[in-house]
């Protein structure tokens, strides 16, 4: 997700410095005019605004050098924009530490997948103080079709996890219905036509049905990532005292698919057999 977002910033004329834990992934962006930082310390030393799109909380802690003197040096005077998905509690704690060290912190998790990141139609969920949000608004404009201010940190991540709770259950149900219909002898192309024409049709259902019918599970939202987010969504529900059997089951299914070797495939493949490949 980070690469298409960075590409949109370059297309908008933003002077961009990039860094990746896997350095070769920066090459296409450097070829388009981005500067490549030698290391993450250089990013924080040279950029007033730093956007993070990382896999999980452990990766964020490692990149920020949290818990070491370097953390304070990196945060001082910087606006840190969290684009990835973590628990709300983690984000709130990080925000306090960033501010204590003299930085500003904004949540900006996204609703959408790689396709929407590429064409600029993501929904950005924002949280933070108004001054920080106003200051980075020009940087966010090329990334998001819609920007929703959710309130103070961690309101954006709470909202993001609620959105993902619904999405994950929805796609899991679609994958189950498709598998059951196929096993019962229903023509998959016919099923897709009926669902596409009916009141339940959506951009998500059409994209995932195309993958289920074609057998091309090239990832837009990879099973390994969805498994992590499903656990976060379930934990948020439990923390609020809500029974959430659907997301609990979905989380187990995604963990099982990941353990079965399907982690790199799109989430629509959650119920596919372990030998499934990304492409037909």
C-alpha positions in Angstrom: 0.0 0.0 0.0 2.9 2.4 0.7 4.3 2.4 -2.8 1.1 3.5 -4.6 0.5 6.2 -2.0 4.1 7.5 -2.5 3.6 7.4 -6.3 0.5 9.6 -5.9 2.5 12.1 -3.9 5.2 12.2 -6.6 2.5 12.7 -9.3 1.2 15.7 -7.2 4.6 17.3 -7.2 5.5 16.6 -3.6 9.2 16.6 -2.8 9.5 13.1 -1.4 12.1 11.1 0.5 11.5 7.4 0.7 12.8 4.6 2.8 11.8 0.9 3.0 13.0 -1.9 5.2 13.4 -3.8 1.9 15.6 -1.2 0.1 15.0 -2.5 -3.5 11.3 -1.6 -3.2 12.3 2.0 -3.3 13.8 1.7 -6.8 10.7 2.5 -8.8 10.0 5.6 -6.8 13.6 6.8 -7.0 13.3 6.3 -10.8 10.3 8.7 -10.7 12.1 11.4 -8.8 12.0 10.5 -5.1 15.1 10.8 -2.9 16.2 7.6 -1.2 17.2 8.0 2.4 20.3 6.0 3.5 18.4 4.9 6.6 15.4 5.8 8.6 17.3 8.2 10.8 17.9 10.3 7.7 14.2 10.4 7.0 13.5 12.0 10.4 16.4 14.3 10.2 15.4 15.8 6.9 11.6 15.6 6.8 9.1 17.7 8.7 6.3 15.3 8.0 6.9 11.5 8.1 4.2 9.1 6.9 4.4 5.5 8.1 2.8 2.5 6.3 4.0 -0.5 8.2 2.8 -4.1 8.8 2.2 -4.1 12.5 3.0 -2.5 15.9 6.3 -4.4 16.2 7.5 -2.9 12.9 6.4 0.6 14.0 8.3 0.3 17.3 11.4 -0.9 15.5 11.4 1.8 12.8 10.8 4.6 15.4 13.4 3.1 17.8 10.8 3.3 20.5 12.2 2.9 24.0 15.6 4.2 23.0 17.1 7.7 23.1 16.9 7.8 19.3 13.1 7.9 19.5 13.1 11.3 21.1 15.6 12.6 18.6 13.5 11.4 15.7 10.2 12.7 17.0 11.3 16.2 18.0 9.7 18.8 15.6 8.2 16.1 13.4 4.6 15.4 12.4 4.2 11.6 12.4 1.3 10.4 10.3 0.2 6.8 11.0 -1.3 5.4 7.8 -1.2 1.7 8.9 -3.6 -0.2 11.2 -2.8 -0.9 14.8 -4.9 -1.3 17.9 -6.5 1.9 19.2 -4.7 1.5 22.5 -1.3 1.2 20.9 -1.9 4.3 18.8 -3.1 6.4 21.8 0.1 5.4 23.7 2.3 6.2 20.8 0.6 9.6 20.4 1.4 10.5 24.0 5.0 9.6 23.7 5.4 11.5 20.4 3.9 14.6 21.9 6.0 14.3 25.0 9.1 14.3 22.8 8.0 17.5 21.0 6.4 16.0 18.0 2.9 15.9 16.6 0.9 12.8 15.9 -1.9 12.1 13.4 -3.8 9.0 12.6 -4.7 8.5 9.0 -5.7 4.9 8.4 -7.2 4.1 5.0 -10.4 2.4 3.9 -9.8 0.7 0.6 -7.2 -1.6 -1.0 -4.3 -1.2 -3.5 -6.5 -0.5 -6.4 -8.1 2.5 -4.6 -4.6 3.6 -3.5 -3.4 3.7 -7.1 -6.4 5.7 -8.4 -6.7 8.1 -5.4 -10.2 6.9 -4.3 -9.3 5.8 -0.8 -11.2 7.1 2.2 -8.9 8.6 4.8 -10.0 8.4 8.4 -8.2 11.2 10.4 -7.7 11.9 14.0 -5.5 14.4 15.8 -5.5 18.0 16.8 -7.0 20.4 14.3 -3.8 22.4 13.8 -1.9 19.2 12.8 -4.7 18.0 10.5 -4.9 21.4 8.8 -1.1 21.5 8.3 -0.9 18.2 6.5 -4.1 18.5 4.6 -2.3 19.4 1.3 -0.3 16.2 1.6 -3.4 14.1 2.1 -5.4 15.6 -0.7 -3.7 13.5 -3.5 -4.2 10.3 -1.5 -7.9 10.3 -0.5 -11.1 10.9 -2.4 -12.8 11.5 0.9 -11.3 12.6 4.2 -13.3 12.1 7.4 -12.2 13.8 10.6 -13.1 11.4 13.4 -12.0 13.4 16.4 -9.0 13.0 18.7 -6.6 10.0 18.6 -7.5 7.1 18.6 -10.9 7.8 17.1 -9.7 7.1 13.5 -8.3 3.7 14.3 -11.4 2.7 16.3 -13.5 3.7 13.2 -11.1 1.9 10.9 -11.4 -1.3 12.9 -15.2 -1.1 12.8 -15.1 -0.7 9.0 -12.7 -3.7 8.7 -14.9 -5.7 11.1 -17.7 -5.4 8.6 -15.5 -5.9 5.5 -13.9 -9.0 6.7 -17.1 -10.7 7.7 -18.7 -9.6 4.4 -15.9 -11.1 2.2 -15.8 -14.3 4.3 -19.5 -14.7 3.8 -19.2 -14.2 0.1 -16.3 -16.7 -0.1 -18.4 -19.2 1.8 -21.5 -18.7 -0.3 -19.5 -19.0 -3.5 -17.8 -22.2 -2.3 -21.2 -23.8 -1.3 -22.8 -22.8 -4.5 -20.0 -24.1 -6.6 -20.1 -27.4 -4.7 -23.8 -27.6 -5.3 -23.4 -27.3 -9.0 -24.3 -23.6 -9.5 -22.6 -22.0 -12.5 -20.2 -19.5 -11.0 -20.6 -17.0 -13.9 -24.4 -17.2 -13.4 -24.0 -16.6 -9.7 -21.8 -13.6 -10.3 -24.3 -12.2 -12.8 -27.2 -12.5 -10.3 -25.2 -10.9 -7.4 -23.8 -8.1 -9.6 -27.4 -7.2 -10.7 -28.9 -7.3 -7.3 -29.2 -4.9 -4.3 -26.2 -6.4 -2.5 -23.8 -5.5 -5.3 -20.9 -3.3 -4.4 -17.4 -2.5 -5.5 -16.1 -5.0 -3.0 -18.5 -7.8 -4.1 -17.7 -7.3 -7.7 -13.9 -7.3 -7.2 -14.0 -10.3 -5.0 -16.4 -12.2 -7.2 -14.1 -11.6 -10.2 -11.3 -13.2 -8.2 -13.4 -16.2 -7.1 -14.7 -16.8 -10.6 -11.3 -16.4 -12.3 -9.2 -18.1 -9.7 -6.8 -15.2 -9.8 -6.1 -14.4 -6.2 -3.3 -11.8 -6.8 -3.5 -9.8 -3.6 -5.2 -6.5 -3.1 -5.6 -7.3 0.6 -3.4 -10.2 1.5 -4.7 -13.0 3.8 -1.7 -12.6 6.2 -2.5 -8.9 6.7 -6.2 -9.5 7.0 -5.6 -12.1 9.7 -3.8 -9.5 11.8 -6.6 -6.9 11.3 -9.3 -9.4 12.0 -7.7 -10.2 15.4 -7.6 -6.4 16.1 -11.2 -6.0 15.2 -12.3 -8.9 17.4 -10.2 -7.5 20.3 -11.9 -4.1 19.9 -15.3 -5.7 20.1 -14.4 -7.7 23.2 -12.8 -4.7 24.9 -16.1 -2.9 24.4 -18.0 -5.8 26.0 -19.7 -6.9 22.7 -20.1 -10.5 21.7 -18.7 -10.8 18.2 -18.9 -14.4 17.0 -18.8 -13.6 13.3 -15.5 -11.7 13.4 -14.1 -14.3 15.8 -14.8 -17.1 13.3 -13.5 -15.0 10.4 -10.3 -14.4 12.3 -9.8 -18.1 12.9 -10.4 -18.8 9.2 -7.9 -16.2 8.1 -5.3 -17.5 10.6 -5.9 -21.1 9.3 -5.5 -19.9 5.7 -2.3 -18.1 6.5 -0.9 -21.2 8.3 -1.9 -23.3 5.3 0.4 -21.3 3.0 -2.1 -18.9 1.5 -0.9 -15.8 3.3 0.2 -14.0 0.2 -3.1 -14.4 -1.6 -6.0 -12.0 -1.7 -8.5 -12.3 1.2 -11.1 -13.7 -1.2 -9.1 -17.0 -1.1 -9.7 -17.5 2.6 -11.6 -20.8 2.0 -9.5 -22.1 -0.9 -7.5 -25.3 -0.5 -3.9 -25.0 0.6 -2.5 -25.8 -2.9 -4.2 -22.7 -4.4 -1.9 -20.4 -6.4 -2.4 -16.6 -7.0 -3.1 -17.0 -10.7 -5.1 -19.5 -12.7 
